[in-house]
């Protein structure tokens, strides 16, 4: 779309926040007539609204249900559910709804530069780590790049800003993909699929379908997880460009057109001259930080996308060595009295917690929070033999306690009947009491944090603070 297409166009932006405010400003700058609607009417919203109104943008607080008159397009923030009255009214009026990703995709090249290709990443877990690994590999190859999207960096800033990029590493959530019908990536990966955000999507089938949108129109490679058949099924169903290849990754020995692991070496049998007989060494397992199984899978996925873009093997190794994981992702906090304390507060669902629990043995597990409709029988069954003990906290801890009673009745459980933030200190003390030298105390809650904490970062910080306090007492 050209600048002229936006002149006088009536656009409604649904929601303030990280993506809504940049979208409103960009559209206003293009000459659109912008109205922002927002459910909330708190102090923060009023401050944001005042800043936008000073620029000539209309803002309606506390009214996110009514479709403004003359609306020709809605641009929504990712968190707004598809069944909101605003979107129902838009469908009845024939008004299209785009997300921030769709808007960014449509505005590529508007600044007169050649648009950078997108290497796109989604999945239930591991998205941010994989995108950041990918960006590190691309940088090691000497490419101008950035990790953007659901990682917290605006795609609009990336495609319209002053910086010029050779390629973008793009993290996309299922919410964003739902509202991005035109997206066509250079190459993309779905890392894994497990129940999550079903309250937003309505069903597992709808959730998977939205994840699968990332493969539509791929040009070079659709990367899938060989251990997760549902991801391969999405590749088979995708409508891609002629010549686009299906590339698998596996923690085992790779077959042709796959990346995998052989004798502690990450190898490529996809982007080599003779993939029937050849394998290219990329890096050692020890180059992955941390070298937990699910993180090695993330590294293989990142390597596959980078190789699809033509990156040399040495850059894969150098990029993985340079990568440092974000906080609260299987982060070692301290050793106290011979016990390791690991913060995986980012494990906000059962799939993430399963991967974390599989990396340690024996474990004293700290878990609980908001279950988001999840069940825990399969998670507990898989981890039961590794568990020394369990400390439960948070609003929905009873669901985990009941699963433990069914599938690991011999494991001692401490049930903390409190949801205040100070409960974390007690949880760590109880875990220390259950643990023996050589054990790991692992906080992998398998639940969201908002019943007790602002976000998973604050939960992780509370855990780390409690561990450090414990260490100070033991010194």
Secondary structure as UniProt FT lines:
FT   HELIX           3..6
FT   TURN            7..8
FT   STRAND          10..14
FT   HELIX           17..29
FT   TURN            30..31
FT   STRAND          33..38
FT   HELIX           43..53
FT   TURN            54..56
FT   STRAND          58..61
FT   TURN            69..70
FT   STRAND          73..76
FT   TURN            78..79
FT   TURN            82..83
FT   HELIX           85..93
FT   STRAND          96..99
FT   HELIX           100..107
FT   TURN            108..111
FT   STRAND          117..122
FT   HELIX           127..140
FT   TURN            141..142
FT   STRAND          147..149
FT   TURN            150..152
FT   HELIX           155..160
FT   STRAND          167..171
FT   HELIX           174..178
FT   TURN            181..182
FT   STRAND          187..190
FT   HELIX           198..201
FT   HELIX           204..212
FT   HELIX           213..215
FT   TURN            216..217
FT   STRAND          221..225
FT   TURN            226..227
FT   HELIX           229..237
FT   TURN            242..243
FT   STRAND          245..249
FT   TURN            256..257
FT   STRAND          258..262
FT   TURN            263..264
FT   STRAND          265..268
FT   TURN            275..277
FT   STRAND          280..284
FT   HELIX           285..287
FT   HELIX           293..308
FT   TURN            309..310
FT   HELIX           313..322
FT   TURN            327..328
FT   STRAND          331..336
FT   TURN            337..338
FT   STRAND          339..343
FT   TURN            345..346
FT   HELIX           350..357
FT   TURN            358..359
FT   STRAND          363..367
FT   TURN            372..373
FT   HELIX           377..383
FT   HELIX           384..386
FT   STRAND          387..392
FT   TURN            395..396
FT   HELIX           397..407
FT   TURN            409..410
FT   STRAND          412..415
FT   TURN            421..422
FT   HELIX           423..434
FT   TURN            437..438
FT   STRAND          440..443
FT   TURN            450..452
FT   HELIX           456..474
//
